[in-house]
Amino acid sequence: MENHWTILPPGNIGITTEPVTASDKTENVLRALIFSGQLGPGDKLPSERELAIQLSTSRPTLRTALRALEALGFIVVKIGSKGGFWISDAETIRKRWNDWMHANQHQIEEMLDFRRWVEVEIARRAAERRTPEDIAVLEACCEAPAPDRLSLVRWHMGVHDAIAEAAHNKYLEHAMATIRGQLFAPVDTRPFDQRTADVVAVHLPLIKAVCAGDQAEAAKVMTDLVEKAEAPFHA
Ligand SMILES: [Zn+2]
C-alpha cells in the first residue's frame, strides 16, 4: 500500500495548552494515523519527500518527528533495498499504545467524558435533524466495506462523519473531527473477518435508528458503543 494512501484528517493526539514545535505537531499527526489504523503494523511509509507533502511539513521537521517516533518504538528504519521507514509490528504498536494511554490517563478520562457527552448528543440530534440527503448517505453506509484494513477504517470513520453531519451543527462536527485520532484502538487481536463483521454489526443499529428518526434509540445505541469502546482504555 506504500504511496497509495491519502490522509484523512486524523485529529490530534494529545491536547495541550503548551505551544508545541512543528516537529511535535507532525509527530502527533503520525501517531494519530497509527492509532486510527490508517497506518497499520508493518506498513511502509511513503518516501520522505511524499510524506512531507502529505503532512504539509518540511523535510527537516518530518525527519525530527520520524526520529522521535523511531526512538519511541512506533516505527523502524530499514536500510538496503527495502530501506525506508516502516510501522513497527502489531505487538510493539500495541505495547506503545498501552504506554501512551497510561502516560496520558488524565487526557483519556477527559476524552471518554467528551465521547459520552458529545457523541451521544450528536446521535440524538442526527436522529432529530437528518434530511433525506443524510438518510441517503447513511443508507449507503449500510453496505459492508471491502475486506481490507484501510477500507474498514474509512468505513468506520465515514459512518461517524455521516452521523455528525446529519446533526447539522458545525461545532459538534468539528469537535468530533478533532479527536478522531483517539477514537480507535490501533491493534485488534481478532481475526480480520471477525473484526469487520463486529464493527459493521454494532454500527448498523445506530445507522438505522438515526435514519428512522428515533432519538432515544440513537442515543442509547451510541451510549453502548462508547461504553464498548472504553474497554481497552481500562485494560
Ligand atoms: Zn464507531
Residues whose N, C-alpha, C, O or C-beta is under 5 A from the ligand:
A	BS01	ZN	none
